[in-house]
């Protein structure tokens, strides 16, 4: 991964990780870690990576800024002593983190927001999840709270954008145990989600029904013409 030593005064930036495979590692497949200073690790791009069967998760970023995870395929992660079975996610002060067009499945959590709070600098600013496909996640037994398996589990937020994602066969669409800032949600399609927990409620099923109705209406009008 991309890891800055705690004693280092230098920076790591403008790194591309592309077209590679990571599996059966004792931690995350890829971890981007600024180690107490999110300004020292920045402009990291991870694209078209295949990450699976790692002990913690597929791809993880913490204390970093301007991170883009795009078009990755991540699957087959389970909760254990060192992880919650997430496909991809972040923790500690994310600044401009983008999850774009990833394919995520057979995990316990698709995209996980661990925390936006930062003890050694400014709290996180913004996170964007756009165009991801998340499906066939593993349900948790006796799910009773928003801290649960979900397509997206957001434990706190400064400002999230969740747009044009597709989720199906997930135990929960979006879980938000608590909110620290706005979460903008639009254009998502969900199916077979049991329910959505948390401080926010979004009707994925209604959105899907509206899209289908619009498509059928257009077909009828086109046929009449």
Buried (B, 14 or more C-beta within 10 A) or exposed (E): BBEBEEEEEEBBBEBEBEEEEBEEBEBBBBBBBBBBBBBBBBBBBBBEBBBBBBBBBBBBBBBBBBBBBBBBBBBBBBBEEEBBBBBBBBBBBBBBBBBBBBBBBBBBBBBBBBBBBBEEBEBBBBBBBBBBBBBEBBBBEEBEEBBBBBBBBBBBBBBBBBBEBBBBBBBBBBBBBEBBBEBEBEEBBBBBBEEBBBEBEBEBBEBBEEEEEEEEEEEEEEEEE
